[in-house]
């Protein structure tokens, strides 16, 4: 049994665990791409799946130990990260970002939908502090 043989639910859970871990990791490093380290991210993801993910306990120890399964997971991580990083910010996000940047009189950079979400939260925090 390999990745392709897993149930659809487990495959979705694996993708979700990658996405959630990546979002948490990138927030922790403040979306600083020069600080990104794939080994650190994978270590954080492993910690997340062992402690917080339902799919991990549903996969046999035999499969978890299989080198081909690890290769397939690495491919899944790469595909998922490529998808995240190529997803454009929504029109609503861009509008909100433009408004926040105008209000704060500062420029913010973002390249994908997930990073835009992060930047929006940071700018909202900054605005709240400025207005209090």
GUMI-687554 format. One record per residue (C-alpha): residue in three letters; x, y, z. Coordinates in steps of 0.2 Angstrom, whole numbers, plus 5000, padded with zeros to 4 digits. Each point is the difference from the previous one (the first is absolute). Example, Ala and Ser with C-alpha at 12.3 -4.5 7.8 and 13.67 -1.06 7.14 Angstrom:
<nodes>
Ala506249785039
Ser500650174997
</nodes>
This chain:
<nodes>
Unk500050005000
Unk500650174996
Unk499450185000
Unk498949984985
Unk499149855009
Unk499550115015
Unk498250055003
Unk499550174993
Unk499750065018
Unk501849965005
Unk500750084984
Unk499050165004
Unk500649995018
Unk501849994995
Unk499850154988
Unk499150105014
Unk501449955012
Unk501350074988
Unk499150164997
Unk499650035018
Unk501849975005
Unk500750104986
Unk498950155005
Unk500649985018
Unk501849994995
Unk500050154989
Unk499150105013
Unk501349965012
Unk501450054989
Unk499050164995
Unk499949944982
Unk501850044998
Unk500549894985
Unk501850015004
Unk499749925016
Unk499049854992
Unk500849845003
Unk499249844993
Unk500849895013
Unk499350115014
Unk498350004992
Unk499949814998
Unk500649985018
Unk498650125005
Unk498749914989
Unk500549835008
Unk499850075017
Unk498350064995
Unk499449844992
Unk500649905015
Unk499150115013
Unk498550084991
Unk499649904984
Unk498649864999
Unk500749924985
Unk501749955007
Unk499349875012
Unk499049934986
Unk501549954989
Unk500949845005
Unk501750005007
Unk500649894986
Unk499450144987
Unk500850145011
Unk501749904999
Unk499949984981
Unk501350114991
Unk498950014985
Unk498650075011
Unk501250135006
Unk500550054982
Unk498150014996
Unk499750115015
Unk501550114995
Unk499250024983
Unk498350045008
Unk500850135010
Unk500950084985
Unk498350004990
Unk499150075014
Unk501250145003
Unk500150044982
Unk498150015000
Unk500050125015
Unk501350114993
Unk499350024983
Unk498250045007
Unk499750184996
Unk499250115014
Unk498150034998
Unk499350164994
Unk499350035017
Unk501749975008
Unk500850124988
Unk498750135003
Unk500249985019
Unk501950014999
Unk499950164989
Unk498950085013
Unk501049955015
Unk501650064991
Unk499250174996
Unk499450025018
Unk501749955007
Unk501050094987
Unk501149864997
Unk500449874986
Unk499849815003
Unk500649874989
Unk499149834997
Unk500149874987
Unk498649875003
Unk498349995008
Unk500749925016
Unk501350145002
Unk498750134997
Unk499049935014
Unk501550015011
Unk500450184995
Unk498250055002
Unk500049945018
Unk501750095004
Unk499350164992
Unk498449995010
Unk501049975016
Unk501150154996
Unk498450114997
Unk499249945016
Unk501650055010
Unk500150174991
Unk498250045003
Unk500049955019
</nodes>
